[in-house]
Amino acid sequence: MQIRRSLLIGLLLLFGSHGLRAETLDRSLVIADPQTLRELDIREHQADSSESRGVGLGRMMNVARPTAEPISGAELFALPALAPVKAALDNELERYTARTRTSAPNTTAGGSEPPSTMQVFDRRALYSGATRFVLAGVVNRMDRAFKQPGTCGEIRLIYRPVVKQAPAGPDLAAAPRLPMTLNLILKARGDLPDAGNVPCGELARRWLDAGEWRDTGADLAVRLLGKGGALEFVKPNAIDRIETNIQIGHAPTGSSTDARADYLIKSFQYNAGLRTFEESPLENQIDYARIVADARLKAAFQRWILDPKHISELDRGIVIVPPEYLAMRAIASTPSALGGGIEAGTIFKQGDVVEALAAASRNGVTFENIRSFAGFERRLDDTTCSGCHETRAIGGFHFPGIDWLSKAPPDGVALPASPHFIADQPRRRDILQAVRDGKPPDYSRGFSARPQARRSAALAGTTYMDGWGATCALETSEIDASFAGWTCAEGLACRAMPQTTVGLGAGGGTKAAPRIGMCFLKDN
């Protein structure tokens, strides 16, 4: 069976997400209704007595503007607080452009260096006065409270830059969107005086209640922002950091590099004292190149991650790697292989990992995901920004968001979120309900490519679990113990996919997946 991977990805998104629209997403976990987002952003129907200014990016950055239009790129990147962000992005774009100039023009998608034919992201459009940063989604991530329990987790405001076209006006229906998301991450319970007394259970209840409301559009936005609403405390002083994801380069249509695209991921922590966003390490983005080059650092990282406590946290998907082992940047490439990265093999010996797993088991640790060296490799890659964004994403994005720019409802199949994002919804809702009910939440998660079967009964038979297009373990003579449960539904079989080894993570290594395939009809 010969299927070009770029075509296959398109088919999976078409059939695997058939019928998926914004209104089918759980509103207790994500706000993606176009007209609700429009009102949350520009407050067209705001009453004079309303206290909330909404959650448009300009308002969240405390920019006083004479218009309700979304903030422009020129305005945003002229802010002193964003100066380090602009400088870092400029530096990365220049570095990437230089790499394309030193590459062979006909490098294929299997190479790690970006070929000279790659089209580089246009930063002039990003910084233009004609570009508007539009709210594309609000995502409830209270499931991340394990990182900082006192904050009750995170709320993420996702913005997309849109190039405004003439004629001028508030309706930007024909405006092209730049291949970028700006993720403004807030503490679910910020530093507002009236927020400190609100327990996490109350915040969880507000979100779950919002999922049951019949309100839509502007009415829903007003209720979310109002007293007692889920977004009452989503205000500037709750901001924690900014994360950016830019399609930094892509292959021109019809080129020898096929459908290759590279995505730059960066993080900027807010420094309240200096009132600026400072470049910061990416969460769990292991800097393999730097660790391999430093024998002391390598030994220290080996000891840290193989400690029973930390290897157990890695298995559960809640590990937080110390910053001294992390990279300041990541480049995720698509299409990529279906399996975990081989970078772990540059640091760890298989015998050491197997012994660490056995030692942890003797200490009472029960492993759900990591049951072999291959499982350890995949999990370590899976927990990084680049590894996750290369797995079951729409290109390199997990939430491209909803287009509210046109007042008319979107035609066809809307794809606001990736298969990975959708498959993780049952787990996130379980956690939200536990927090509301005052029960200890189970923050553990499955792999990005394969959600926990025990929490995803509603996904059975779909592309998100074991249906057509699902990620599965190839039926070899000896199936790896870490992936033994990755089977296909009745009538389907796991088939090998063409090997694709694009990979530009912090270590610059490639990725391969000889054990992993996809579920297809048995007679195909």
C-alpha positions as CSV (number, residue, x, y, z in Angstrom):
1,M,0.0,0.0,0.0
2,Q,1.7,3.2,-1.2
3,I,0.2,6.3,0.3
4,R,2.1,9.6,0.3
5,R,2.3,10.7,3.9
6,S,1.2,14.3,3.2
7,L,-2.0,12.9,1.5
8,L,-2.6,10.5,4.3
9,I,-2.5,13.2,6.9
10,G,-5.1,15.1,4.9
11,L,-7.3,12.1,4.7
12,L,-7.0,11.5,8.5
13,L,-8.0,15.0,9.2
14,L,-10.9,14.9,6.8
15,F,-12.4,11.5,7.9
16,G,-11.1,11.2,11.4
17,S,-12.6,14.6,12.3
18,H,-15.7,14.4,10.2
19,G,-18.5,16.4,11.6
20,L,-16.3,18.1,14.2
21,R,-17.3,21.7,14.7
22,A,-16.7,24.2,17.5
23,E,-20.1,23.6,19.1
24,T,-19.3,19.9,19.5
25,L,-16.3,20.6,21.8
26,D,-16.9,20.5,25.5
27,R,-17.4,24.1,26.7
28,S,-16.2,23.2,30.2
29,L,-12.8,22.6,28.6
30,V,-12.5,25.0,25.6
31,I,-14.4,28.0,24.3
32,A,-14.4,27.8,20.5
33,D,-17.8,29.3,19.4
34,P,-17.0,31.9,16.8
35,Q,-19.4,34.6,18.0
36,T,-18.5,34.0,21.6
37,L,-14.8,34.5,20.8
38,R,-15.7,37.7,18.8
39,E,-17.4,39.2,21.8
40,L,-14.7,38.1,24.3
41,D,-12.2,39.8,22.0
42,I,-13.7,43.1,20.9
43,R,-16.8,43.5,23.2
44,E,-19.2,44.7,20.5
45,H,-22.2,44.4,22.8
46,Q,-20.6,45.6,26.0
47,A,-23.0,47.6,28.3
48,D,-21.7,50.9,29.6
49,S,-22.0,49.5,33.2
50,S,-19.9,46.4,32.4
51,E,-16.7,46.1,34.4
52,S,-15.0,43.6,32.1
53,R,-13.0,44.8,29.1
54,G,-12.9,41.3,27.7
55,V,-9.8,39.2,26.9
56,G,-8.5,40.7,23.7
57,L,-4.7,40.7,23.5
58,G,-4.5,44.5,23.6
59,R,-6.6,44.6,26.7
60,M,-4.6,41.8,28.4
61,M,-1.5,43.8,27.6
62,N,-3.1,46.9,29.2
63,V,-2.9,48.9,25.9
64,A,-5.2,51.9,25.8
65,R,-6.6,52.1,22.3
66,P,-9.3,54.2,20.7
67,T,-10.8,51.3,18.7
68,A,-12.3,48.0,19.7
69,E,-10.4,46.3,16.8
70,P,-7.9,43.6,17.8
71,I,-4.4,44.9,18.5
72,S,-2.0,45.2,15.5
73,G,1.4,43.6,15.2
74,A,3.0,47.0,15.1
75,E,1.3,48.1,18.3
76,L,2.0,44.8,20.1
77,F,5.7,44.5,19.3
78,A,6.3,48.2,20.1
79,L,5.4,47.6,23.7
80,P,8.5,47.6,26.0
81,A,7.2,44.4,27.6
82,L,7.4,42.6,24.3
83,A,10.9,43.9,23.3
84,P,12.7,40.7,24.4
85,V,10.1,38.6,22.5
86,K,10.7,40.5,19.3
87,A,14.5,40.3,19.7
88,A,14.4,36.6,20.3
89,L,12.1,35.9,17.4
90,D,14.2,38.0,15.1
91,N,17.3,36.1,16.2
92,E,15.7,32.8,15.5
93,L,14.4,33.7,12.1
94,E,17.8,35.0,11.1
95,R,19.5,31.8,12.4
96,Y,17.0,29.7,10.5
97,T,17.4,31.7,7.3
98,A,21.2,31.3,7.5
99,R,20.8,27.5,7.8
100,T,18.8,27.4,4.6
101,R,21.5,29.3,2.8
102,T,24.1,26.6,3.7
103,S,21.9,23.7,2.7
104,A,21.7,21.8,-0.6
105,P,18.8,23.0,-2.7
106,N,17.5,19.5,-3.3
107,T,17.6,18.2,0.3
108,T,14.6,15.9,0.8
109,A,12.2,15.8,3.7
110,G,14.3,13.1,5.3
111,G,17.1,15.5,6.1
112,S,17.5,17.4,9.3
113,E,18.8,20.7,7.9
114,P,16.2,23.0,6.2
115,P,16.8,23.0,2.4
116,S,17.5,26.3,0.6
117,T,14.1,26.0,-1.1
118,M,12.2,26.4,2.1
119,Q,10.1,29.6,2.3
120,V,10.8,31.4,5.6
121,F,8.1,33.0,7.8
122,D,7.5,36.7,6.8
123,R,8.3,38.7,10.0
124,R,7.4,41.9,8.2
125,A,3.8,40.8,8.1
126,L,4.0,39.8,11.8
127,Y,5.1,43.3,12.8
128,S,2.9,45.1,10.4
129,G,0.2,47.6,11.3
130,A,-2.1,45.7,9.0
131,T,-1.9,42.5,11.1
132,R,-4.4,41.9,13.9
133,F,-4.0,39.4,16.8
134,V,-7.4,37.8,17.0
135,L,-8.6,35.6,19.8
136,A,-8.9,32.0,18.4
137,G,-9.8,30.0,21.5
138,V,-9.9,29.9,25.2
139,V,-8.6,26.6,26.7
140,N,-9.1,25.4,30.3
141,R,-6.0,23.7,31.5
142,M,-6.8,23.2,35.2
143,D,-5.4,19.6,34.6
144,R,-2.0,21.2,34.9
145,A,-2.4,22.1,38.5
146,F,0.1,19.4,39.4
147,K,2.9,21.9,38.4
148,Q,1.8,24.7,40.8
149,P,-1.2,23.5,42.9
150,G,-1.8,26.9,44.4
151,T,-2.7,28.4,41.0
152,C,-5.4,25.8,40.3
153,G,-3.8,25.2,36.9
154,E,-3.8,27.3,33.8
155,I,-6.1,29.1,31.4
156,R,-4.8,29.7,27.9
157,L,-5.8,32.5,25.6
158,I,-4.8,31.6,22.0
159,Y,-4.4,34.3,19.4
160,R,-3.8,34.1,15.7
161,P,-2.2,37.0,13.6
162,V,-4.5,38.0,10.7
163,V,-3.4,40.2,7.8
164,K,-6.1,42.8,7.4
165,Q,-7.1,43.5,3.8
166,A,-8.7,46.6,2.2
167,P,-11.4,47.9,2.4
168,A,-11.1,48.7,6.1
169,G,-13.8,47.5,8.5
170,P,-14.4,45.1,11.4
171,D,-15.3,42.1,9.2
172,L,-12.0,40.5,8.2
173,A,-13.6,37.5,6.4
174,A,-11.2,37.4,3.5
175,A,-8.1,38.1,5.6
176,P,-5.3,35.5,5.5
177,R,-4.1,34.1,8.8
178,L,-0.3,33.9,9.4
179,P,0.9,30.4,10.4
180,M,1.4,31.2,14.0
181,T,-0.2,31.1,17.4
182,L,0.5,33.3,20.4
183,N,-0.5,31.5,23.6
184,L,-1.0,33.8,26.6
185,I,-0.9,31.6,29.6
186,L,-2.5,32.7,32.9
187,K,-2.8,31.2,36.3
188,A,-6.4,29.9,36.7
189,R,-6.4,31.6,40.1
190,G,-4.3,34.7,39.7
191,D,-3.1,37.4,42.1
192,L,-6.4,39.4,42.2
193,P,-7.4,40.2,45.8
194,D,-10.8,38.7,45.3
195,A,-9.5,35.5,43.6
196,G,-7.4,34.3,46.5
197,N,-10.4,33.2,48.5
198,V,-11.9,31.2,45.7
199,P,-11.1,27.5,46.0
200,C,-10.0,25.5,43.0
201,G,-13.2,23.4,43.4
202,E,-15.3,26.6,42.8
203,L,-13.4,27.5,39.7
204,A,-13.8,23.9,38.4
205,R,-17.6,24.1,39.1
206,R,-17.9,27.3,37.1
207,W,-16.3,25.8,34.1
208,L,-18.4,22.6,34.3
209,D,-21.6,24.7,34.8
210,A,-20.6,26.8,31.7
211,G,-20.6,23.5,29.7
212,E,-24.3,23.1,30.6
213,W,-25.5,26.6,29.8
214,R,-27.8,27.1,26.8
215,D,-26.3,30.6,26.1
216,T,-24.5,31.2,22.9
217,G,-22.6,33.9,21.1
218,A,-22.3,37.3,22.9
219,D,-24.7,36.2,25.6
220,L,-22.3,33.4,26.6
221,A,-19.3,35.7,26.5
222,V,-21.0,38.2,28.9
223,R,-21.9,35.5,31.3
224,L,-18.4,33.9,31.2
225,L,-16.8,37.3,32.0
226,G,-19.3,38.4,34.7
227,K,-19.4,37.9,38.4
228,G,-19.2,34.2,39.2
229,G,-18.3,33.3,35.5
230,A,-15.5,31.0,34.5
231,L,-13.5,33.9,33.1
232,E,-14.0,36.4,36.0
233,F,-10.4,36.2,37.1
234,V,-8.8,36.0,33.6
235,K,-7.2,39.4,33.8
236,P,-3.7,40.9,33.2
237,N,-2.4,40.3,36.7
238,A,-2.9,36.5,36.3
239,I,-0.5,36.3,33.3
240,D,2.3,33.8,33.7
241,R,4.0,33.6,30.3
242,I,3.7,33.8,26.6
243,E,4.4,30.8,24.3
244,T,4.8,31.2,20.5
245,N,4.6,28.6,17.8
246,I,5.5,29.8,14.3
247,Q,5.7,27.8,11.1
248,I,9.2,29.2,10.6
249,G,9.6,27.5,7.2
250,H,7.7,25.5,4.7
251,A,8.4,23.8,1.4
252,P,6.9,25.5,-1.7
253,T,4.1,23.5,-3.4
254,G,5.5,21.0,-5.8
255,S,9.1,21.1,-4.5
256,S,11.3,18.1,-3.9
257,T,10.8,18.5,-0.2
258,D,7.1,17.6,-0.5
259,A,5.0,18.8,2.4
260,R,7.7,19.6,4.9
261,A,7.2,22.4,7.4
262,D,9.3,23.4,10.4
263,Y,7.7,25.0,13.6
264,L,9.6,27.2,16.0
265,I,8.4,27.0,19.6
266,K,9.5,29.6,22.2
267,S,8.6,30.5,25.8
268,F,8.7,33.9,27.5
269,Q,8.2,34.2,31.3
270,Y,6.6,37.3,32.7
271,N,8.8,39.2,35.1
272,A,6.4,41.3,37.2
273,G,9.2,43.3,38.7
274,L,10.6,44.5,35.4
275,R,7.2,44.3,33.6
276,T,8.6,42.4,30.7
277,F,8.5,39.0,29.1
278,E,11.9,37.3,29.3
279,E,13.1,34.4,27.1
280,S,12.9,31.2,29.3
281,P,13.6,27.5,28.9
282,L,10.8,25.4,27.3
283,E,9.1,23.1,29.7
284,N,10.6,19.6,29.5
285,Q,12.4,20.4,26.2
286,I,15.6,18.4,26.9
287,D,18.7,20.0,25.4
288,Y,20.3,16.8,24.2
289,A,23.2,18.5,22.3
290,R,24.3,20.4,25.4
291,I,23.9,17.5,27.7
292,V,25.8,15.1,25.5
293,A,28.7,17.6,25.2
294,D,29.0,17.9,29.0
295,A,30.0,14.7,30.8
296,R,29.1,16.1,34.3
297,L,25.7,17.4,33.0
298,K,25.0,14.1,31.3
299,A,25.7,12.1,34.5
300,A,23.6,14.4,36.6
301,F,20.7,14.2,34.2
302,Q,20.9,10.4,34.1
303,R,20.8,10.2,37.9
304,W,17.9,12.7,38.1
305,I,15.6,11.1,35.6
306,L,16.3,7.5,36.6
307,D,15.6,8.2,40.2
308,P,12.4,6.1,41.1
309,K,10.4,9.2,42.0
310,H,11.2,11.0,38.7
311,I,10.9,8.0,36.4
312,S,7.5,7.3,38.0
313,E,6.5,11.0,37.3
314,L,7.8,10.5,33.7
315,D,5.6,7.4,33.3
316,R,2.5,9.3,34.5
317,G,3.3,12.3,32.3
318,I,3.6,14.8,35.2
319,V,7.4,15.1,35.3
320,I,8.9,18.6,35.5
321,V,12.5,18.6,34.3
322,P,14.8,21.1,36.1
323,P,15.8,24.1,33.9
324,E,19.5,23.3,33.9
325,Y,18.7,20.4,31.4
326,L,16.4,22.4,29.1
327,A,16.7,24.2,25.8
328,M,15.5,27.7,25.0
329,R,14.1,26.8,21.7
330,A,12.6,23.8,19.8
331,I,11.9,23.2,16.2
332,A,9.3,20.6,15.4
333,S,9.1,19.3,11.9
334,T,6.2,17.7,10.0
335,P,5.6,15.3,8.6
336,S,7.6,13.3,11.1
337,A,7.8,9.6,12.1
338,L,5.2,8.1,14.3
339,G,7.6,7.0,17.0
340,G,9.6,8.5,19.8
341,G,13.0,10.1,19.2
342,I,16.3,8.4,19.2
343,E,17.9,11.2,21.0
344,A,17.5,9.4,24.3
345,G,19.9,6.8,23.0
346,T,22.7,9.4,23.0
347,I,22.4,9.7,26.8
348,F,21.1,6.4,28.2
349,K,22.1,2.8,27.9
350,Q,19.3,0.3,27.6
351,G,20.6,-1.7,30.5
352,D,20.7,1.3,32.8
353,V,17.1,2.1,32.0
354,V,15.9,-1.5,32.4
355,E,17.6,-1.7,35.8
356,A,16.1,1.7,36.8
357,L,12.6,0.4,35.9
358,A,13.2,-2.8,37.9
359,A,14.5,-0.8,40.9
360,A,11.5,1.5,40.9
361,S,9.2,-1.5,40.7
362,R,10.9,-3.0,43.8
363,N,10.2,0.3,45.5
364,G,6.5,0.0,44.9
365,V,6.2,2.0,41.6
366,T,3.6,0.7,39.2
367,F,4.2,1.6,35.6
368,E,1.4,2.2,33.2
369,N,3.2,3.4,30.1
370,I,7.0,2.7,30.4
371,R,7.5,-1.0,30.3
372,S,10.7,-1.1,28.2
373,F,13.6,0.9,26.9
374,A,11.5,1.8,23.8
375,G,8.7,3.0,26.0
376,F,11.2,5.1,27.9
377,E,12.6,6.6,24.7
378,R,9.1,7.5,23.4
379,R,7.9,8.9,26.7
380,L,11.0,11.1,27.1
381,D,10.4,12.4,23.6
382,D,6.7,12.7,24.1
383,T,7.1,15.0,27.1
384,T,9.1,17.5,25.1
385,C,7.4,20.4,23.2
386,S,8.8,19.3,19.9
387,G,8.0,15.6,20.4
388,C,4.4,16.4,21.4
389,H,3.8,18.8,18.5
390,E,5.1,16.3,16.0
391,T,2.5,13.8,17.2
392,R,-1.1,13.8,15.9
393,A,-1.1,17.6,15.3
394,I,-2.6,19.6,12.5
395,G,0.7,20.5,11.0
396,G,2.7,21.6,14.0
397,F,-0.3,23.0,15.9
398,H,-2.5,21.3,18.5
399,F,-5.1,24.2,18.5
400,P,-5.2,26.3,15.3
401,G,-8.4,27.8,16.7
402,I,-11.7,29.0,15.3
403,D,-12.2,31.7,12.7
404,W,-14.8,34.3,13.9
405,L,-13.6,36.9,11.4
406,S,-16.6,36.3,9.2
407,K,-20.1,36.9,10.6
408,A,-21.3,34.0,8.6
409,P,-20.9,30.5,10.1
410,P,-17.9,28.6,8.7
411,D,-18.7,26.2,5.8
412,G,-17.6,22.6,5.6
413,V,-15.7,20.7,8.4
414,A,-14.2,23.0,11.0
415,L,-11.0,21.7,12.5
416,P,-10.2,23.9,15.5
417,A,-8.2,21.2,17.3
418,S,-5.8,18.3,16.5
419,P,-6.6,14.6,17.1
420,H,-4.3,14.7,20.1
421,F,-6.2,17.7,21.6
422,I,-9.5,16.0,21.1
423,A,-8.4,12.6,22.4
424,D,-7.2,14.3,25.7
425,Q,-10.6,15.8,26.5
426,P,-12.0,12.8,28.6
427,R,-8.9,12.9,30.8
428,R,-9.1,16.7,31.3
429,R,-12.8,16.5,32.2
430,D,-12.2,13.7,34.7
431,I,-9.7,15.9,36.5
432,L,-12.1,18.9,36.4
433,Q,-14.8,16.9,38.0
434,A,-12.5,15.5,40.7
435,V,-11.4,19.0,41.6
436,R,-15.0,20.2,41.8
437,D,-15.9,17.3,44.0
438,G,-12.9,17.7,46.3
439,K,-11.4,14.4,45.3
440,P,-7.7,13.8,44.7
441,P,-7.2,14.3,40.9
442,D,-5.4,11.7,38.8
443,Y,-3.2,13.8,36.6
444,S,-1.6,10.9,34.8
445,R,-1.9,10.8,31.0
446,G,-1.2,8.4,28.2
447,F,1.1,9.0,25.2
448,S,0.3,11.9,22.9
449,A,-0.3,9.3,20.1
450,R,-2.5,7.0,22.2
451,P,-4.7,8.2,25.1
452,Q,-5.4,6.1,28.2
453,A,-7.9,3.4,27.3
454,R,-9.3,3.3,30.8
455,R,-10.4,6.9,30.6
456,S,-11.4,7.1,27.0
457,A,-14.3,4.7,26.5
458,A,-16.2,7.3,24.4
459,L,-13.3,7.3,21.9
460,A,-13.5,3.5,21.2
461,G,-13.7,2.8,17.5
462,T,-12.6,6.4,16.5
463,T,-9.4,7.6,14.9
464,Y,-8.4,9.0,18.3
465,M,-8.2,5.5,19.9
466,D,-8.3,2.3,17.8
467,G,-10.4,3.2,14.7
468,W,-9.3,3.9,11.1
469,G,-6.1,6.0,11.2
470,A,-5.4,5.4,14.9
471,T,-1.8,4.9,16.0
472,C,-1.1,1.2,16.8
473,A,1.6,-1.3,17.5
474,L,2.8,-3.4,14.5
475,E,2.0,-7.1,14.9
476,T,5.5,-8.4,14.9
477,S,6.8,-11.6,16.4
478,E,7.6,-9.8,19.6
479,I,5.4,-6.7,20.4
480,D,7.1,-4.3,22.7
481,A,5.5,-4.4,26.2
482,S,5.1,-0.6,26.3
483,F,2.8,-0.7,23.2
484,A,1.1,-4.1,23.6
485,G,-2.3,-2.4,24.2
486,W,-2.1,-0.3,21.1
487,T,-4.4,-2.5,19.0
488,C,-7.0,-1.8,16.3
489,A,-10.7,-2.2,16.4
490,E,-12.4,-5.2,14.8
491,G,-12.0,-5.3,11.0
492,L,-8.9,-3.2,11.1
493,A,-5.2,-4.1,11.1
494,C,-2.0,-2.2,12.0
495,R,0.0,-1.4,8.9
496,A,3.5,0.1,8.7
497,M,3.9,3.6,7.4
498,P,6.6,4.9,5.1
499,Q,9.5,6.0,7.4
500,T,9.8,9.8,7.7
501,T,12.7,11.1,9.7
502,V,12.4,14.9,9.7
503,G,13.5,16.1,13.1
504,L,15.0,19.3,14.3
505,G,14.7,19.1,18.1
506,A,17.2,20.6,20.5
507,G,19.6,17.8,19.7
508,G,19.1,18.0,16.0
509,G,18.5,14.2,15.8
510,T,16.1,12.3,13.6
511,K,13.2,10.2,14.6
512,A,12.2,6.7,13.5
513,A,9.4,4.3,14.5
514,P,9.8,0.7,13.4
515,R,7.3,-0.5,16.0
516,I,4.5,1.9,15.3
517,G,1.9,2.0,12.5
518,M,-1.7,3.0,11.7
519,C,-5.0,1.2,11.7
520,F,-6.4,0.4,8.3
521,L,-8.9,-2.0,6.8
522,K,-7.6,-5.6,6.8
523,D,-8.2,-6.1,3.1
524,N,-6.5,-2.9,2.0
